[in-house]
Amino acid sequence: MIFSEISKKRISLILICIIILIIVGFLFTKELFFAKPSKVVLPEAKREIKVDFQKDLFQSPEFTGLKQYGRIPVKEGKRGKDNPFKPFEE
């Protein structure tokens, strides 16, 4: 009879602890997964950025000395194999 009283108290204590853990876990995951995103306010630009483009770049010897390698427009070649499970042939 003494053992049944102790086991009933132990079982009820374990159930209460499990219920408390479930409630705390639910509240934590609710805040973690269902929280509303905060709004981020970015400061506005206070000054304009002026870009000075130098057109004489195209007449410079460095630019005119560049060579073209390959063809333009680039043509897309054949991709992959018709049968992806077929072994490579050499």
Beta strands, then each sheet from edge to edge (+ up, - down):
end
